[in-house]
């Protein structure tokens, strides 16, 4: 099998890519000079006007890397997080095995049903429904009341 030589050729960036990169760089340099918040005004009736003026005029030193607090000593080691994650995964796998299809059956439910019946108490008397829910009786009464329509005129 022979591969095309163009797949192994060194590709140089095209002129369009270079122009695009130069345009992006120029826009970035020009936009760095613009400060949209330099002349922003705060409404004096605003409830935060006093806080904005206080914070904007505060000349405090910038934080340094030395001001980063040290790592707390009362944290558990990093490997303990992995052990906890593993125990959660193991518990999930065990639950999936215990509840997998075919892992349990509904055999021997007679004892459970008997206990439920005993807890429920005596059953109320069952009403004996009429055949077809009384539909035959209703149809007979309607047939007796019905009057046939008159014959069509000739």
C-alpha positions, 0 to 999 in steps of 0.5 A: 500500500502506498500512501500519498506523499502530501500526507507527510509534507510539512505544511506551512501556515498560509498567508490568510492565517498570518494576516488573521493572527496579525489582525488579532494581535493589533486589535489586542494592542489597541484595545489595551489602551482603551479603559471603558471604566476610566470615566464611569460615573456612579449615581449619587442616589444609589445605595452603593455610591458611598461604598464605591467611592470608598473602595475606589479611593482606597490606596492599599498595597496589592497582595503578594504571594507571601500573603497566601495562607499556608495549607491547613494541617487538619485536612485528610491526606489526598489518598484518603479521598481516593479510598473514599471514592473507591468505597462508594464505587464498591458499594454501588457494585455490590448493590447492583449485584444484589438487585440484578435481574435473577438475583432474587425471586418472589417465592414464598410470599404466602406468609407475607400475604397472610400477615397482611390479611391478618393486619387488615382485619375481616373483609367486608361482605362482597356484593354479588353483581348481576350478570353483565352489571345489570345491562341485560335488565336495562336493555329489557326495560328499554325494549318494553318502553320503545315504540317502533317508528311509523312506517314510511308513507307510500 
